[in-house]
Amino acid sequence: MTLDPISVSLFEMKLEEIHSQDAWLRYEISRRDFVALFPVRFKNGKPLRPDHPGNAGVDREVYLKVLVAFKQTFN
């Protein structure tokens, strides 16, 4: 799999949806900054699972939602 701008955009839209559904996130971090916490990186043509941004205050539940969105987008 190579860089697919449509899949990357879809993943970013899913991140925006996660952000908009969480009142705490909307209050603490902008949508743009939240999406920027989870950049899509590729290795050997395959997308790499996003890392947990430890210092950004993203809790486990939100991170799990991000992982589900990633898997739905890139599988």
Buried (B, 14 or more C-beta within 10 A) or exposed (E): EEEBEEBBEBBBEBBBEBBEEBEEBEEEBEBEEBBBBBEBEBEEEEBEEBEBBEEBEBEEEBBEBBBEBBEEBBE
